[in-house]
């Protein structure tokens, strides 16, 4: 029964991630609620079967059913990561629904940052609201406050040196306030390890800039699953 619960939530998470990609794609025209997904190449509307997360990509072998244009593998990865992000939540509990709102907001921002290395601040409003209204300040330990203050200073200095974006700091503040600074530190540790690993594997130039927020989101998912 436990595994059925996790599997069901994984499917829900994949669907939410698929919609997060739609929100990003149609954000400028504000037509992401009622609009149907369509192929970016031939612009034909996709059928319901073509919109099934993960399975449709595998069944169609990563190609549009109509024009056979390659579907970006990133869409499959977004849905996969989204599945893991929501798989341990209990949607019958108010607290977990609130967490889901925060995760969805961060996922849309991560997709935007991955695609164009920037995002509309309005996309973060749900996550910021959740972090403020349901903050964990009362649960902060002395170590939490020390690390929170220290990292806030380091991140602020990095932003002034143009080595870090303001969005990364906002994401840290959101995660630290809603969970704890210790939790946020683990998230950023995982994110940093992932970026370093990708850098070494791809052997990219030392001055190459990676979008960091997608790795922060993956780090958040890993921290949730492990801890």
C-alpha positions in Angstrom: 0.0 0.0 0.0 2.9 2.3 0.8 4.5 1.9 -2.6 1.1 2.4 -4.3 0.8 5.7 -2.4 4.3 6.8 -3.6 3.7 5.7 -7.1 0.4 7.6 -7.3 2.0 10.7 -5.9 4.9 10.3 -8.5 2.3 10.3 -11.3 0.6 13.4 -9.8 4.0 15.1 -9.5 4.8 14.3 -13.1 1.5 15.9 -14.2 2.3 19.0 -12.1 5.7 19.2 -13.6 4.2 18.9 -17.1 1.9 21.8 -16.3 4.8 23.8 -14.8 6.5 23.6 -18.2 3.2 24.8 -19.8 3.1 27.7 -17.3 6.6 28.7 -18.3 6.0 28.4 -22.0 2.8 30.5 -21.9 3.7 32.8 -19.1 4.0 35.9 -21.3 0.6 35.5 -23.0 -1.0 34.5 -19.6 -2.8 31.6 -21.4 -1.5 28.7 -19.4 -4.7 27.6 -17.7 -7.1 26.8 -20.5 -4.7 26.5 -23.4 -3.9 23.1 -24.9 -0.4 21.9 -25.3 0.9 21.9 -28.8 4.0 21.0 -30.8 6.4 23.9 -31.0 7.3 22.9 -34.5 4.0 22.1 -36.4 1.8 23.9 -33.8 -0.8 21.2 -33.9 -2.7 20.6 -30.6 -1.6 17.4 -28.8 -4.2 14.7 -28.0 -4.9 13.6 -24.4 -2.8 10.5 -24.9 0.1 12.6 -26.2 0.0 14.6 -22.9 0.5 11.7 -20.6 3.7 12.5 -18.6 6.8 10.3 -19.2 4.9 7.5 -21.0 3.9 9.6 -24.0 7.6 10.6 -24.5 8.7 7.0 -24.3 5.9 5.7 -26.5 6.5 8.3 -29.2 10.3 7.8 -28.9 10.8 11.5 -28.1 9.2 12.7 -31.4 6.0 14.6 -32.3 3.3 12.3 -33.5 2.5 14.6 -36.4 5.7 16.1 -37.7 8.2 13.7 -36.2 10.2 16.7 -34.8 12.4 15.7 -31.9 10.8 16.6 -28.5 13.4 18.2 -26.2 14.6 15.6 -23.7 14.5 18.3 -21.0 10.7 18.0 -20.9 11.0 14.3 -20.0 13.6 15.2 -17.3 11.3 17.9 -15.9 8.5 15.4 -15.5 10.8 12.8 -14.0 12.2 15.2 -11.5 8.7 16.5 -10.7 7.5 13.0 -10.0 10.3 12.5 -7.4 9.7 16.0 -5.9 6.0 15.3 -5.0 6.1 11.5 -4.4 6.5 11.6 -0.6 3.8 14.3 0.0 0.4 13.4 1.5 -2.1 15.6 -0.3 -4.7 14.9 2.3 -2.7 17.0 4.8 -2.8 20.8 4.6 0.9 21.2 5.4 1.9 19.0 2.5 -0.5 20.9 0.1 1.3 24.1 1.2 4.6 22.4 0.5 3.3 21.3 -2.9 2.5 25.0 -3.7 6.0 26.0 -2.8 7.6 23.2 -4.8 5.5 24.0 -7.9 6.5 27.6 -7.8 10.2 26.7 -7.5 9.9 24.2 -10.3 8.5 26.8 -12.7 11.3 29.1 -11.8 13.8 26.3 -12.2 12.5 25.6 -15.7 12.6 29.3 -16.6 16.2 29.6 -15.3 17.3 26.5 -17.2 15.8 27.7 -20.5 16.9 31.3 -20.5 18.9 31.8 -17.3 16.4 34.3 -15.9 12.9 34.3 -14.5 10.0 36.7 -13.9 9.9 37.5 -10.1 6.1 37.1 -10.2 6.7 33.3 -10.6 8.3 33.3 -7.1 5.4 35.1 -5.4 3.6 31.8 -4.3 6.8 30.4 -2.8 7.7 33.7 -1.1 4.2 34.0 0.4 4.3 30.4 1.7 7.8 31.0 3.2 6.7 34.1 5.0 3.3 32.9 6.2 4.6 29.4 7.3 8.1 30.2 8.3 10.0 28.0 10.8 11.8 30.8 12.7 10.6 29.4 16.0 12.3 26.1 15.3 15.7 27.7 14.4 18.5 26.7 16.6 21.5 28.9 17.5 23.5 27.0 14.8 20.7 27.7 12.3 20.8 31.4 13.0 24.7 31.6 12.8 24.8 29.7 9.5 21.9 31.6 8.1 23.5 35.0 8.9 26.9 33.8 7.6 25.6 32.5 4.3 23.4 35.5 3.8 26.6 37.6 4.1 28.6 35.3 1.7 25.8 35.2 -0.9 25.3 39.0 -0.7 29.1 39.5 -1.3 29.0 37.0 -4.2 26.1 39.0 -5.8 28.0 42.2 -5.5 31.0 40.5 -7.2 28.6 39.2 -9.9 29.5 35.6 -9.1 26.0 34.8 -8.1 22.5 35.9 -9.1 19.9 37.5 -6.8 17.5 34.7 -7.7 19.8 32.2 -6.1 19.8 34.2 -2.8 16.0 34.5 -2.9 15.7 30.7 -3.4 18.0 30.1 -0.4 15.9 32.5 1.8 12.7 30.7 0.8 14.0 27.3 1.5 15.7 28.4 4.8 12.6 30.1 6.1 10.1 27.4 5.1 12.3 24.4 6.2 15.4 25.4 8.2 18.8 26.9 7.4 20.4 23.5 8.0 18.0 21.9 5.4 18.8 24.8 3.0 22.5 24.3 3.5 22.2 20.6 2.5 20.1 21.6 -0.6 22.8 24.0 -1.7 25.5 21.5 -0.9 23.9 18.9 -3.2 23.3 21.5 -5.9 27.0 22.6 -5.8 28.2 19.0 -6.0 25.9 18.4 -9.0 27.2 21.5 -10.8 30.8 20.6 -10.2 30.2 17.0 -11.4 28.5 18.3 -14.6 31.4 20.8 -15.1 34.0 18.0 -14.8 32.1 15.6 -17.0 31.4 18.1 -19.8 34.9 19.7 -19.5 33.4 23.1 -20.2 35.5 26.3 -20.1 36.2 27.7 -16.6 34.2 30.9 -17.4 31.1 29.0 -18.5 28.0 29.9 -16.5 25.5 27.3 -15.5 21.9 28.1 -14.5 22.1 27.2 -10.8 18.4 27.2 -9.8 17.6 23.9 -11.6 20.4 22.2 -9.6 19.0 23.8 -6.4 15.7 22.3 -7.2 17.3 18.9 -7.8 19.2 19.3 -4.5 15.9 20.1 -2.8 14.4 16.9 -4.1 17.4 14.8 -3.1 17.3 16.4 0.4 13.6 15.6 0.8 14.1 12.0 -0.3 17.2 11.3 1.8 16.3 13.3 5.0 
